[in-house]
Amino acid sequence: MPSENITIPPRCGVVAVLGAPNAGKSTLVNALVGQKIAITSPKAQTTRTRVLGVALEGETQIVLVDTPGIFAPKRRLDRAMVQAAWGGVQDADLIALVVDSKAGLGEKVEAMLAGLEGRREPKVLILNKVDIADKGKLLIHAQRLNERIAFRDTFFISAATGDGLAAMKTALARAMPEGPWHFPADQVSSATDRMLSAEITREQIYHQLHAELPYEAAVETEKYTERADGSVEIHQQILVAKSSQRAIVLGKGGQRLKEIGSKSRAELSTLMGCPVHLYLHVKVKENWDEDRGVYRDIGLDWVE
């Protein structure tokens, strides 16, 4: 008998990636997508808004919602970030709880579990950073977490090295419902180039200033223009709350700002596949985190 062509129906679903700050959610999403769509930093709470990443596995499209880390909010910006995180769970086909297996269990993970209890969405547990964790404690962590929440699956992975990612991605794809893809095959993120450019600059600020400038900075893209020669011109404003912070960002003779701009420009050129002309300036804006316009620009809802 002649062989029949078997058509595999497409699948598409939404996976909400939750976790405490610095669990490695953005690194994981970038790894599954196959390129950078979310910024990363050793600093906790780097991700501020929900970012959609699109991963492909065969005929399956997995829409990954990278969310801000969930923590105890102390100010309006914190509350907006936590609201964005839990908002990312809405309409998800699957919730993936990412736990830093090196840091282990504690108050932050406990807060995540409390928020997940009673939710009806299917859940999987991802123990990340197994390459640097205490191997003897991994199974203990997994057992204790599964005693609290009925996880469908438990994965032991390292988003940084790729250990365990292939098997986990296949499992996530199988868990997605049948249906048409939400995005074109060549789209990897919901973020616009304008938004991504601001995030790349913010990432460089974190990488280069470390503890000198905690979270008192925001980046706004004021102008984004595609030139006739195929290059892109970007003007950005770095907002800080105090004059002393402006001096930190500028550095001696403006050298720190030049270095931030140089590194951001190089990465943006690679990501966008074209030359980038990046112009940065630093503005002191007291209480910028109480400005509705800033929240709108960085993609957060205003919360009372």
C-alpha distance (Angstrom), angle and dihedral (degrees) to the residues before:
residue distance angle dihedral
M1 . . .
P2 3.82 . .
S3 3.77 114.1 .
E4 3.75 115.4 -106.0
N5 3.78 123.5 -132.8
I6 3.78 107.5 -117.6
T7 3.78 114.5 -150.7
I8 3.78 113.9 -148.2
P9 3.80 109.3 -145.6
P10 3.80 115.2 -125.5
R11 3.78 120.0 -109.1
C12 3.77 129.3 -155.8
G13 3.77 132.9 172.6
V14 3.77 145.6 151.1
V15 3.80 123.7 -107.8
A16 3.81 116.2 -166.7
V17 3.81 108.8 -149.6
L18 3.80 108.9 -151.6
G19 3.77 133.0 174.2
A20 3.76 147.1 128.0
P21 3.82 118.8 -75.0
N22 3.81 114.0 -68.3
A23 3.81 94.6 13.3
G24 3.81 88.7 129.7
K25 3.81 99.7 -105.4
S26 3.81 96.6 143.2
T27 3.80 92.8 45.6
L28 3.80 88.1 51.4
V29 3.81 94.2 48.9
N30 3.81 91.5 47.9
A31 3.81 90.1 50.4
L32 3.81 93.7 49.8
V33 3.81 92.8 46.2
G34 3.79 91.0 47.5
Q35 3.79 97.0 -127.8
K36 3.77 140.4 47.9
I37 3.79 115.2 -73.1
A38 3.81 99.7 143.2
I39 3.79 129.4 45.5
T40 3.78 121.6 -116.8
S41 3.77 133.8 -158.7
P42 3.81 138.8 164.3
K43 3.80 85.1 -117.6
A44 3.79 115.2 95.0
Q45 3.82 120.1 -118.2
T46 3.81 93.5 29.4
T47 3.81 93.2 143.3
R48 3.81 110.3 71.9
T49 3.79 104.0 172.8
R50 3.78 140.2 30.8
V51 3.80 111.0 -83.6
L52 3.78 122.0 -168.8
G53 3.79 116.7 -143.5
V54 3.80 122.2 -172.6
A55 3.81 118.5 -144.4
L56 3.80 125.9 -177.0
E57 3.78 126.6 -149.0
G58 3.78 112.5 173.6
E59 3.80 108.1 -60.8
T60 3.81 91.6 -13.1
Q61 3.78 127.7 97.1
I62 3.80 114.5 -158.6
V63 3.80 114.7 -161.9
L64 3.81 106.6 -155.3
V65 3.79 118.3 -159.6
D66 3.80 107.1 -154.5
T67 3.79 106.3 -159.7
P68 3.81 135.1 -168.9
G69 3.78 114.2 -94.3
I70 3.79 113.1 -91.3
F71 3.79 114.2 -120.6
A72 3.80 140.5 143.0
P73 3.84 104.4 -67.1
K74 3.80 118.3 -135.6
R75 3.81 103.5 172.9
R76 3.79 140.3 24.3
L77 3.81 93.9 -89.0
D78 3.80 90.0 51.3
R79 3.80 91.8 49.6
A80 3.80 91.2 49.6
M81 3.81 91.0 50.9
V82 3.80 93.5 49.4
Q83 3.81 90.4 46.6
A84 3.81 89.0 51.8
A85 3.80 89.9 51.0
W86 3.80 96.2 52.5
G87 3.80 89.3 39.8
G88 3.78 88.2 60.8
V89 3.80 89.0 65.8
Q90 3.80 92.9 62.9
D91 3.81 112.5 109.2
A92 3.82 92.4 0.8
D93 3.80 117.2 151.0
L94 3.78 90.0 -152.8
I95 3.81 136.3 14.9
A96 3.80 117.0 -144.4
L97 3.80 114.1 -162.2
V98 3.80 110.4 -157.6
V99 3.81 115.7 -157.5
D100 3.80 125.8 -172.5
S101 3.80 98.8 -125.5
K102 3.81 91.5 -165.4
A103 3.82 93.3 56.2
G104 3.79 90.4 43.5
L105 3.78 127.2 -161.9
G106 3.77 124.1 -27.8
E107 3.79 145.9 125.8
K108 3.82 94.4 -47.9
V109 3.79 93.5 52.0
E110 3.80 89.8 43.3
A111 3.81 89.5 55.8
M112 3.81 89.4 52.6
L113 3.80 92.1 50.8
A114 3.79 91.7 49.0
G115 3.79 90.1 53.0
L116 3.81 92.5 49.1
E117 3.79 97.1 47.7
G118 3.76 110.3 105.6
R119 3.80 95.3 17.7
R120 3.78 111.2 128.9
E121 3.80 98.7 -151.2
P122 3.82 114.0 108.9
K123 3.80 111.8 -102.8
V124 3.78 138.0 -156.0
L125 3.79 128.3 -164.3
I126 3.80 120.4 -133.9
L127 3.79 116.4 -167.7
N128 3.81 102.6 -161.9
K129 3.81 132.9 -166.9
V130 3.81 93.3 36.5
D131 3.82 88.6 153.3
I132 3.80 90.7 70.6
A133 3.81 100.7 27.1
D134 3.80 129.1 103.5
K135 3.81 99.8 -93.2
G136 3.79 91.6 -153.5
K137 3.79 91.7 61.5
L138 3.82 99.4 46.6
L139 3.80 96.2 85.9
I140 3.80 90.6 42.9
H141 3.82 90.6 54.1
A142 3.80 90.9 47.2
Q143 3.80 92.8 49.6
R144 3.80 94.6 48.6
L145 3.80 93.1 47.3
N146 3.80 92.9 47.7
E147 3.79 89.5 51.0
R148 3.81 88.3 61.0
I149 3.81 100.7 40.2
A150 3.80 130.1 29.1
F151 3.80 96.5 -124.3
R152 3.80 115.4 -171.0
D153 3.81 91.8 -145.1
T154 3.79 139.3 0.6
F155 3.80 121.1 -143.9
F156 3.80 128.6 -167.1
I157 3.80 108.4 -154.8
S158 3.77 147.3 148.2
A159 3.78 111.7 -139.8
A160 3.80 89.3 -169.5
T161 3.82 96.9 55.3
G162 3.80 99.7 25.9
D163 3.81 95.1 -119.1
G164 3.81 110.0 157.8
L165 3.81 94.6 -1.5
A166 3.81 98.5 115.3
A167 3.79 94.6 53.9
M168 3.79 92.0 44.1
K169 3.82 92.7 49.7
T170 3.79 90.4 51.8
A171 3.80 90.5 50.6
L172 3.81 92.2 49.1
A173 3.80 90.2 50.7
R174 3.80 91.6 52.5
A175 3.80 89.6 52.6
M176 3.81 93.1 57.2
P177 3.81 118.5 100.0
E178 3.78 123.2 -115.2
G179 3.78 113.2 -95.6
P180 3.80 144.9 104.4
W181 3.78 120.9 -58.9
H182 3.80 117.0 -94.8
F183 3.82 95.0 -145.3
P184 3.81 137.5 34.9
A185 3.80 114.3 -90.1
D186 3.82 92.7 -109.1
Q187 3.82 97.0 50.0
V188 3.80 114.7 100.0
S189 3.81 102.6 174.3
S190 3.78 145.7 18.4
A191 3.80 90.3 -133.1
T192 3.80 116.8 105.0
D193 3.80 120.3 -131.4
R194 3.80 87.2 -110.4
M195 3.82 91.3 56.9
L196 3.79 93.8 42.1
S197 3.79 92.4 51.8
A198 3.82 91.1 56.1
E199 3.81 90.8 48.6
I200 3.81 93.0 50.2
T201 3.80 90.4 54.1
R202 3.80 91.1 47.4
E203 3.79 89.2 51.4
Q204 3.81 90.6 53.9
I205 3.81 90.1 50.8
Y206 3.82 89.0 55.1
H207 3.79 94.1 45.0
Q208 3.79 95.4 48.9
L209 3.80 102.5 36.8
H210 3.81 99.4 38.1
A211 3.82 109.0 170.6
E212 3.81 94.4 -2.5
L213 3.80 93.0 81.8
P214 3.82 112.1 26.8
Y215 3.81 110.6 -172.8
E216 3.77 100.1 -43.5
A217 3.78 94.5 115.7
A218 3.77 138.8 83.5
V219 3.80 131.0 178.2
E220 3.79 123.6 -140.7
T221 3.80 123.4 -170.3
E222 3.80 103.2 -140.2
K223 3.80 97.8 176.9
Y224 3.80 132.8 18.1
T225 3.79 115.8 178.0
E226 3.79 132.3 170.6
R227 3.80 108.4 -142.1
A228 3.80 124.5 -142.4
D229 3.81 90.9 -110.7
G230 3.82 91.1 61.3
S231 3.79 96.1 -102.8
V232 3.80 125.4 119.1
E233 3.81 127.5 -125.4
I234 3.80 115.9 -153.7
H235 3.80 128.4 -176.3
Q236 3.79 116.5 -168.1
Q237 3.77 135.9 -177.9
I238 3.80 120.7 -149.0
L239 3.80 109.8 -151.5
V240 3.79 120.1 -152.6
A241 3.79 129.9 172.7
K242 3.82 100.9 -133.6
S243 3.80 140.2 35.3
S244 3.80 89.5 -122.6
Q245 3.81 88.9 58.4
R246 3.79 90.9 50.3
A247 3.80 88.6 56.0
I248 3.80 90.3 51.6
V249 3.81 92.6 52.3
L250 3.81 92.7 45.9
G251 3.79 95.0 46.7
K252 3.79 124.1 -167.2
G253 3.78 109.2 -27.3
G254 3.81 89.6 -8.1
Q255 3.82 91.5 -68.6
R256 3.80 96.0 132.5
L257 3.81 92.6 53.6
K258 3.82 90.0 47.6
E259 3.80 90.3 52.4
I260 3.81 91.9 48.6
G261 3.79 89.4 49.6
S262 3.80 93.5 46.9
K263 3.81 94.4 51.2
S264 3.82 92.9 43.6
R265 3.81 91.8 47.8
A266 3.80 92.3 51.1
E267 3.80 93.8 49.6
L268 3.79 93.7 44.8
S269 3.79 90.7 50.7
T270 3.80 89.5 54.2
L271 3.81 94.6 45.7
M272 3.80 94.5 45.8
G273 3.77 96.9 38.4
C274 3.80 94.6 -131.1
P275 3.82 140.4 79.4
V276 3.81 113.4 -76.5
H277 3.81 126.1 -154.2
L278 3.79 105.9 -158.6
Y279 3.81 123.7 -171.2
L280 3.81 118.9 -172.5
H281 3.77 132.2 -173.8
V282 3.79 131.4 173.0
K283 3.79 123.1 -130.7
V284 3.79 128.8 -171.4
K285 3.79 109.0 -134.7
E286 3.77 114.2 168.6
N287 3.80 113.6 -140.5
W288 3.79 92.8 5.5
D289 3.79 86.6 160.3
E290 3.82 88.2 67.1
D291 3.82 93.2 57.1
R292 3.82 115.0 105.0
G293 3.80 90.6 -154.8
V294 3.80 92.6 58.7
Y295 3.80 90.6 51.9
R296 3.80 90.0 51.5
D297 3.79 92.4 49.3
I298 3.80 94.8 50.2
G299 3.80 92.8 44.4
L300 3.81 102.4 -107.5
D301 3.78 128.6 130.5
W302 3.80 117.7 -121.0
V303 3.81 110.6 -110.6
E304 3.77 128.5 -166.7
